Structure formats: C-alpha cells, structure tokens
Amino acid sequence: MHAQSPRYKKFGEPTSHDFAINKYNPEPDSPGVILYESGNYYAKSVGIGIYLVKEVYRKIKVLNAKKFNYTDVTIPYYEGNGRYKEEVLEYEAITHNGPDQSHVPESAFFTVEKSNSKKSLKFTFPNVQDGSILEYKYTKLTPFFYDLDGWEFQHELPTIYSLFQTVMPVNFKYNRILYGEQHLVINNTALKENGFKLPNNKRVDSEVHLFSMENVPSFSEEEYMLGKKNYVSRIVYEPVSFKSFNVEWKKQVFTRNWNDIDKLFKEDEDFGDQLVQKNYFRRKLPKDILNIENELE
C-alpha cells in the first residue's frame, strides 16, 4: 500500500523533501503538518481464530516547536478477557533532527489504566525542535470486526496526504459512510479472488477498498458545535452482517433498526450502566426535602 505514494519510502527514512519543508503555505501559522499517514486494515487468520489487523503509520513535521502540542501519542485498546481482547504490537517511534535519530525506547512506552477494561499505550517524542520529523507506527490486533471504526482524514494539524485501505473477506458486509466537507481523491473498490485464507486453509474472496485525501485543512472546534465527529472528514464502517465461514448461509445481522440500537445502548458498559441507576436524588438530596407534602413546592 505504501508504495502507491511517493511521499513514503520506508519507516525511519524521511525524504529530502520532508526535511526541506519549513512552512505549510495553506496554513502558515500552523505549528506543524502531517506529511503522510496511512491506515491498513485487514482480516487475518491467527491460530484457529480470525482477527482484524490495524496497521497505522504517521509522519509529522514540526514547524514551530514552541507552539507544537502534539508530542504525546495515545493508542487506546480494550484489554477484555480471554481471547476477546485487543493487543498493540510492533510499535515504534522516532524523532528525526537532520541525520540524528532519537528512537523512543521500549521503557518509554507505558500503559495507562482506564475504566471497564479499557487501556491506552502512551509515549512522548523526545528532542522535538523546529524542523523535527516525528514518525510512529503500530499494529493493533482485535477480534472485534463490528468495531472496525474507519478512518479520520482530518486532525487538529493540517494533513498533506492521508491514505486508508481495507481488505476484508466478502462474508463481512459494511456500509461505508463519508462525513465532513473534504472530498476523496481516491475511492477505489476491487475484488481479490481467493484473497483470504481461513484457519482450515480454505480460501474465500476479499473486497479491497482504497481511499485517500490530499491537502486536508486542520480542524478546530467552533463554539456551540454539537459534536466534533459530526464535522470531521472521516469514513465510517457501519457493520451490516456477517456470514459464517463454517455453516452454510448462517448469517449474523448487526444493528439495523431502532429496537436494536436501544438494546445496544442498554447493554453498553458506559451508557447502559447509567440507565439502571436508581434513587440517585433520594440518596443525594437532604432528607427534609422528602418531608415536604406539597408536591409542587
């Protein structure tokens, strides 16, 4: 996938053009610019299971280190339990200052505990200066195909080039929805015959989708904006159905009507737990209020 763009050669080897950039003309006051980013999502057989692999890469140029507030990177994941958990693998990060490279050591990557089995892997780029190039990549392994997420092309920093690709077996059906004002410069779909190998070594066709955007402006939240994700240029993969590889025509259909959505919210760990709370105000309000006989009062 990376070979399709001259903006990317190899991890750890920024181009001479990357180093030559000292200002981003469309937004001259921006403290930095994302030179290139890519997401490559695909299904893979691991042992007897099938997992979703998310490969993420990003290359950023620092234009004004004093105003640059993006040296910290957070990679969220769901720890879960047993086989139903996510793992962050093969992560690496480098700060380039000309020929000098400052690799983020393994000891500088640390895990942050969050609620409900949610965690984050975090790190900070070292030696960030005017003209630094920051590179990082990671691979996330997850069993949750219904939570493919999609891809955000727009960020708080402007982006010169953003590329997103998915390669999924045809048994997995998604609606792809584009949000935001920016337009795709690449929107290609292809069928790869026998492209996915099952754990039993049989093969099924894969569907390949490739999307990209160029010169995406930075995004900043405006006052009274209802929700950032309603406006950011991004593509969302909404799960439709999954047909079993083992049982002929056995199909699992995902959320498709308001009753299903209602059930999904009620069972959600964060949202649903709040719906079952009882007597909250009875516990919090002073007891003498409960003794007032006049209901209107």
N, C-alpha and C positions, 0 to 999 in steps of 0.2 A: 504494500500500500504506500509506504513512504517514498518508494522510487518514483511514484507518479508526480512528485513535486520537486522542482529544482531547489526549493527552499530548505530541503532537508537532505543531508548527506549521510551522516552516521552519528549516533549518540556520542557526545564528547568531542565532536569536531565541527564547531561553528564555521561558517563560511567567511571569506574575506569581506563579503557584502554585509554580513551581520555586524562585523566589527566596525565597518565604515559608517554605519548609521549613527548619527549623533543628534538627530531631531526627526520627529514624525510630523511632516508638514500639515496633514489634515487636522492635527490637534497639537500645535506647537508647545502648549503648556503642559502636556501630559508628562508625568514623571517617568513613564515607561511605556513600552509597547510589546504586545505578544507577537513575536516574529512568526511563529508557526506552532500549531498544536494539532494533535490528531487523537482520535479515539477509534480503536479497532475492537469490535465486539463480535465474538463468535462462539458457537457451541463446540464442546469437546468431550469426548468420552474419557473418563478417568476411572480406571478400575471397572466396576460394574455399574457405575453411575454416569449421568450426563450433566455437565456443568456449563455455566456461562462464563466465558473468559472476557475480562475487560482490560484491554491494554491502553494506557493513557500516556501521552507524551506532550511536554510543553517546553517551549524555548522563549525566553523573555529578555528584552533589552532594557537595561536601566539607563534612563536619560538624565534624571535628577535624583541622586541618592538621598538628598535631604528630605525630599517630599515623597519618596518611594516607600509605601507602607505594605508591601506585598512580599516581604522576605519570609514570612511564616506560611507554611503549607499544611493543610489538614486533609487527611484522607479518611472519610468515615467508613465504617463497616459494621456488620451485625455479627456478633460472636455466636449467638444462638446456643445450641447444644447438640451433641452427637454429630451426625452427618449434615444436619441443616444449619450450617454456619458459613460465614464468608471468611476468606483469608486474603491478606495482602502479601504478595510475593514479589521478588525480584525488583525491589525498589532501589533507586539510585538518584543522586542529585549532585550537581557540580556548579561551582561559581567560576566563570572564566574572566580573568583580567589580562587581556592580551594572551601571551603564551603561558601565563601562570594559571594553574588549575587548583582550586580548593575543593576537594571532594568532601561531602558530608559523611563523616564516619558512621559506622553502624551504631556506635554508642550514642550518637546524637539523634537518632530516631527513637522516639518514645511513645508509649501508648497512654492515651487518656481515657479513663473510665467514664462512661455516660450511663444514663438510666436504661432499664429494660434491655439489657444485653447489648446495648449499642456502645461501640468504642470508636476511637479515632487514632490513627497513626500520624504523628506530627513531627515536623523538623523545621529548622531555620537555616537559610542560606548564610554562610559566613563571608566576610570580606567583601561586602557589597559596596561598590563605588560607582561614580559616574562612568558609564561605558561598560559596566559589567554585563555579561551574558549569563543568565541563570537557566540551567537545564535540569529537568527532572522527568523521571518515568517510573511507572509502577504497573503491576499486573494484579488485578483482583479476581479471585475465583469465587463464584457464588452458585448455589443451586436454585436461586430464585429467578426463574425465567419470566415470571409475571411482573417482576420489578426491574425490567431492563433499563428503565429511566430515560434513555435517549441521550441527547447531547445539547449543551448550551454553546452557541457560537458567539455569544456576546457577553462581555465581562465589564468590570469597572475600569479596566485598561483597554485601549483600542487594540484590535487584532488585525494583523495583515492577512493571515491565511489560516483557516480552520477547516479541517477535514474529518469526516466521520464515515465509518464503514461498518456494516453488519453483515455477517454470513451465518444464516440460520437455516436449519432443516425445514423443509416445506410443511412439516407437521405442526410447526409453531406459526400461528397466524396473529398478526398485529395490525392495528390501524396506525398509520403514521400521520401525525398532525403537526403542521408548521405554525409556530407562534411568532409574533413580532413583525416589525416593518421591513427587515432586511430580506433580500432575495437570494436564493440559491444560484450559484454559478455552475454547479454540477448537481444533477439529480438523475442518477442512472440506476437502472434495475436490470439484473441478468439472472438467468437460471444456470446453476452449475450442476450438471448431471452427475449423480452418484458422488456428490461433493462431501457428504457427511458419513463418517464411519461409525457404526453403532458398536456397543461393547461386544456384541456377538459376531463382529466382523462383517455383518451385512451393511449395505450402503443404501442411502436414500438421497434424493436431490436436495440441493441447498439453494436458497434465494439470497442473492447478493445485492445490497443497496449501498450506493455511494453518494454522499452529499458533501458539498463544500460551500463556503462563503469567503469572499475577499474584502479587505478594507472595511471591516466591521467597526463602526464607531463605538466609543466607550458608552457604558450605560450608567446613568445616575438616577436614583430615585427622586421623584418630584413630590412636593407637598400634596397631601391628600390622595396619593396613589394607593389604590386598594391592595395591590399585591404585586411585588416585583415580577414574579413568574408569569403574570398575565401579559407582560410587555416585552420581556427579554426575548431576543431572537433565538429560538431553540426548536428542536424537533423532539416530539414525544412519541414513544412507542406504547400504544394502548393495547393490552392483551385482549384478544378476541376468543381464541380457542386453542386447544392442544389435543392432537390425535395421538393416541398411544402407539408406540412402535411395536408393541408386543401383541396387543389384542386388536383384531381386525375391526376397524371402524369405531372402536371405543373412543369417545371424544369427551374432553372436559371443557365446558364453556365457562369463560370468565365473566366478570361483571358486565351485564348488558342492559339492565333495567333499574328503575329507582328502588325497587324492593331489594335487589342485590346490593345496591350502593348503601342502603340503610343498614343491611346486615353487616356489610364490610366495616362501616364506621363503628357499629356497636361492638364488634369484636376486636377493633384496633386497640393495641396496648395503651397508646397515649390518649386517644379520643374517647374510646369506649369506657375506660375506667372512670372517667368523669361523669358519665351518664348514670352510673349506678350509685353514685354518692347519695346518701340520704341524711336528712336532718342537719344539713350544713348550718343553716341560720339558727336553728334551735340550739346548736352547740355554741355558736359564736355570739349571739345577742344576749344582753343582760336579762336575767330571769324575770325582773319586774315587768318587762315589756309583755311577757306572756300572760301576765295577770290582768292586763287591760281588757275590759269586757267589750268596749265599743270597738267593733271591727274596723270601722272607718278610721278611727284615731290610730 
